Amino acid sequence: MTMSFTKGLLIDGQWLPRDKTVENINPSDLSDVIGRAACAGPGDVDLAVDAANRALADWRQTTPQQRADLLEAVGNAILARKEEIGHLLAREEGKTLAEGIGETARAAQIFKFYAQEALRIGGELVASLRPNVDIEITREPVGVVGIITPWNFPIAIPAWKIAPALAYGNTVVFKPAELVPGCAGVLAQILEDQDIPAGAFNFLPGPGRSVGQAMVEHPGIDAISFTGSVPVGRRLAAAAAATMKKIQLEMGGKNPMVVMADADLDLAIDCCVQGAFYSTGQRCTASSRLIVEASIHDEFVARLKAATTGLRVGDALAPETQIGPVVSADQLESNLRYVHNAKADGVDVIGGDRLTLGKDGFFQQPALFLGVDNQQTVSREEIFGPCAAVIKAQDFDEALQLANDTEFGLCAGICTSSLKHAREFKRRSMSGMTMVNLPTAGVDYHVPFGGRKGSSYGPREQGRYAAEFMTTVKTSYTFAG
Ligand code: UN1
């Protein structure tokens, strides 16, 4: 296979090589080194933040049409290359080729959506309490936005943070996850190819502990949008408070999928299997708790076991593969530890072992933890792998109570044919998103995304609601007597 190398960092419109690099390895085939990515250091954060601040004066004055044209062109350029980028995505992250291409197309559509949103920036005109005074409420760019993204959606998550940031007139300093610098580098190149003004978009691949930390502490960054783990999110929020930055955090999930006895069971099996295991379960929206009504529990579990053990795990790029590898050695080790500890605690575990296939990769059999209650470790902690706990509930009320009994609150699903159950569930679920007869993972890009409790902090991402974080409100009073 050909090796691809990222060109370095993009700061102030210049590609800057760096001596320090990290290898980008294919998790389906550890002998496949995809390339080497340059590694930014904390000094580069200063350079990028300065460039972003200098560029802001002009960029915030661009017309909505200029920004719309740029974002539309970026979306079209991504779309035109969706097979190639999707292939790179599957190769570096390990989701299947179909998932990689699908994610790339979604990233393109996100840019095209925000191209249009740039044209819809408006405000309010409100009558004052005083005579001959008008009040205007307008939205302005928040300033320089620092964007820190995870490895599990190498192009879609960068897209849904970068596109609204630029659409609303902000400049960007973007740090992708170290494990997936390839797609991020392609995205940076595409933005540059569309002649984005120097400094309006800066690309800083590098480690979170140094580069991400320096970004959140930097007084020249006005807002940080982060997707990643709860512990890192908590650290970033504390650091952001020290410099009074606006912050938006998308973190973990322990998303329940409730299956009621009145559900279409074929559909419910599909929702559980897709939600729990597709994209190797490496989604914060994954269904990691399958809560099944007691009267159908045994029959449902028998079918779920058959569907789970029938999944084809393999090389992300092979057409027959349904479940690609785990992303890295560390993640695999962590997943296997959960499986090992569950077995040691006497849990009935189906699957979960490391798989040896033709190629040396991080393959793991999808795991079901059967007969567990909602207090066990595998029901509480986000594993972030192809692993799901199956929990029995006596009736709807208990299922709802179990669904809400978690420190997370991202997405909650129910499979039911009862309008009453569906309605009650939507109203009483303590989550940011609910799904009826749909998997918990796999969301639309034009509506808000986010959760409650430990899952999210700050305003929502995506759709029109992204304006809440990406802009700041100004109230202007004018007297003309
Ligand atoms: C999806 O389920 O379609 O990190 C998106 C994540 C989420 C994105 C999930 N922020 O998994």
Residues whose N, C-alpha, C, O or C-beta is under 5 A from the ligand:
A	BS01	UN1	Q282 R283 C284 T285 T440 A441 G442 V443
